[in-house]
Amino acid sequence: MHLISNINFFKKNFLSIVLALVPFSFIAGNMIININIIMLILSTILIANRRLLNIKFHLFDILLITFFFLIIFTGLINDILVLNKLSWGTDYATTIRSVLFLKYLLLYLTVRCLIENELIKIKYFFITSSLASIFVCFDIFYQFIYGVDIFGYEIIPGFRKLGGPFGDELIAGGFIQRFSILSFFVLPIFFIKNAQNYIKYLIPVLFFIFFVGIILSGNRMSLLLFLLIVFLILIFQKQARKYFFSFLIIFPIIFVIIYNSNPKVKYNFINFYGQITKIVSIPFKGNFNKEEAPQYLEEFSTFYETWKINKYIGGGIKSFRYYCHVRQNINKDSKFVCNMHPHNYYLEILTETGLIGFIIVTIIFFMSLYLSFFKKYISKSKLSNNNIIIPFIFLFFIEIFPLKSTGSFFTTGNATYIFLILAILIGLVRKDNSIENKN
């Protein structure tokens, strides 16, 4: 009996540790992320195979599975009928990419099963997310002061951003925005008995560290999204409202001090303000192709003609880079022609999976928010007492927020993060028996 107990303890902790390594795998790069995903999937199949085989599929899961198989169907159709004729993807690259993309469906099912059946300790994921975020911030501070981070990555000359441990991939601010929020919940949820005297001091300190880290990283959209998450939590979570005024005072003071003391930061945000002003004014002028338009607004505008080539099922994942160059009405006088993707999840999903894929994904996103946010804060359900789900609700909402520029939905980092957060969210909902039930 004691031996069986030890084996179960090992299994639970091993799976928890593999999941907890995910934040650090993001720092290490795409290859390590993929290894981490595969290790988690295989470990779950070996250790929790019965639970995984007995997983119950609801409407939400059926829609998600349908979307993944639509991706494969779309890739195959385009490889056979279109891309071969254009001498692109003659090795069925789109189909292969589509099949490999199935690992994110397995990731979702794996993590959802582990969370729903309480086969892992989610506390470890909270802790490693916090430690990884703090590490990235201090590495950025070090790079800002000495011109090089602890791994030897130098500041790229002429750039307004700091990459920290990500090197020339300037996404440090996005990483902090995605993972740092979990640190605010570690003590209140998991160490409540010993943390009461420290929470009121530690949370403002953590906010200061993350806020400054994102500012120095130069990722301006990440800064706005980070602040939006914080304010949403303060508004909807009663226990957090006592920190509202302290945050309201701290963040403008910190921003003004850094803004006025560092020329690069000042230029970065002046430039950001100028681009926002142009974006707001250009639609009223009715011309998206003017030379004064910000480049990423031109990137958005290329999506429409590209989408019209494959309206209903799309061109297949990562096909925008091909079809964009053969779209109609290309402005030959423009210095900008095409990019790798339209820099918005929804526009990319439209062009690469068509109207059918877009509708399915939109329903999935709305269902996710209904089953989590609505059940947590509006209707009466068991979920109203679940505090672990709080950060995941708002992190997912911010991730799928439509009015922002994004990376590609189908890249390793973004797909891993989206389907991981989605799996945790739905797993926590199902664990409380509040999904698709009448409450």
HELIX and SHEET records of a PDB file:
HELIX    1   1 HIS A    2  ALA A   20  1                                  19    
HELIX    2   2 VAL A   22  ALA A   28  1                                   7    
HELIX    3   3 ASN A   30  ILE A   47  1                                  18    
HELIX    4   4 ASN A   49  LEU A   53  1                                   5    
HELIX    5   5 LEU A   59  ASN A   78  1                                  20    
HELIX    6   6 ASP A   79  LEU A   83  3                                   5    
HELIX    7   7 ALA A   93  LEU A  100  1                                   8    
HELIX    8   8 LYS A  103  GLU A  116  1                                  14    
HELIX    9   9 ILE A  122  TYR A  146  1                                  25    
HELIX   10  10 GLY A  164  PHE A  166  5                                   3    
HELIX   11  11 ALA A  172  PHE A  179  1                                   8    
HELIX   12  12 SER A  180  LEU A  182  5                                   3    
HELIX   13  13 SER A  183  PHE A  185  1                                   3    
HELIX   14  14 VAL A  186  PHE A  190  3                                   5    
HELIX   15  15 ILE A  192  SER A  217  1                                  26    
HELIX   16  16 ARG A  220  PHE A  236  1                                  17    
HELIX   17  17 LYS A  238  TYR A  243  5                                   6    
HELIX   18  18 PHE A  244  SER A  261  1                                  18    
HELIX   19  19 PRO A  263  LYS A  285  1                                  23    
HELIX   20  20 GLN A  295  TRP A  307  1                                  13    
HELIX   21  21 LYS A  308  ASN A  310  5                                   3    
HELIX   22  22 PHE A  320  TYR A  323  1                                   4    
HELIX   23  23 CYS A  324  VAL A  326  5                                   3    
HELIX   24  24 TYR A  345  LEU A  369  1                                  25    
HELIX   25  25 TYR A  370  PHE A  374  3                                   5    
HELIX   26  26 LYS A  375  TYR A  377  1                                   3    
HELIX   27  27 LYS A  382  ASN A  385  5                                   4    
HELIX   28  28 ILE A  390  GLU A  399  1                                  10    
HELIX   29  29 THR A  412  LYS A  431  1                                  20    
END                                                                             
